[in-house]
């Protein structure tokens, strides 16, 4: 389909701001991650990018077996200077462990993907991923590259451009690993405060999408608890159980105290949620009941 000039100018992130779409509940469900150094260009799907595509069935099978998400990464700057052997990080957000490897041939990736069960000690150095996947969505490229550049000056060596992190309309999007929190609607001005603040224990609740180790209802409930003054570091667990067709009871354990939230999901009318032309409904979350 040919895009009209109006379609070409339309931006999903701008429209989402105007609608005041809430980012909470949109962190991708991914307890484990495989971050593969790749200079680009990136295909629309990470696993279909050459030469990774050559081992896609075997690699995806191994990652699916451990609930791991594949991301391609590269440092901000000149991609042609990013040469093999490229880095690989295996990240387990459930334990905080990160394993570091390198690859030169696609077959190396299949072998490395088998090592999630033997990652080394807990890592205290963060990996900050910024979505810059222009092939997936224009907003990700426009917003993400500026965020990556700014953060690279603040946290040199810790920031990586990456493939799609979901939530196109919340660009710029980023993930902080191995802790697992994701943020949206981050720009060049707010990025340092958001990331450095998070590393210091302060969550920007207006931009927080949730944590990738929790389901969407759990993310929504945790945000409500955080809004009451609880620190994210004090939350030991969040557990959701179905309470109806579109409702969940979520028990959030923080500092030995249980906080119970009734979370409800409704849906918007069909709307453009990406810079493409397709229409889709959007989940709209609310906390319908609070009990202690």
RAWO-V7196 format. One line per field, one symbol per residue. burial: I if it has 9 or more other C-alpha atoms within 8 Angstrom, else O. A space follows every 50 residues. Layout:
# RAWO-V7196
burial: ???
This chain:
# RAWO-V7196
burial: OOOOOOOOOOIIIOIIOOOOOOIIIIIOOIIIIIIIIIIOOIIIOIIIIO OIIOIIOOIIOIIIOOIIIIIIIIIIOOIOOIOOOIIIIIIIIOOIIIIO OOIOOIOIIIOOIOIIOOIOOOIOOIIIIIIIIIOIIIIIIIIIIIIIII IIOOOOOIIIIIIIIOIIIIIIIIIIIIIIIIIIIIIIOOIIOIIOIIOO IOIIOOIIIIIIIIIIIIIIIIIIIIOOOIIOOOIIOIOIOIOOOIIIII IIIIOOOIIIIIIIIOOIOOIIIIIOOOOIIIOIIOIOOOOO
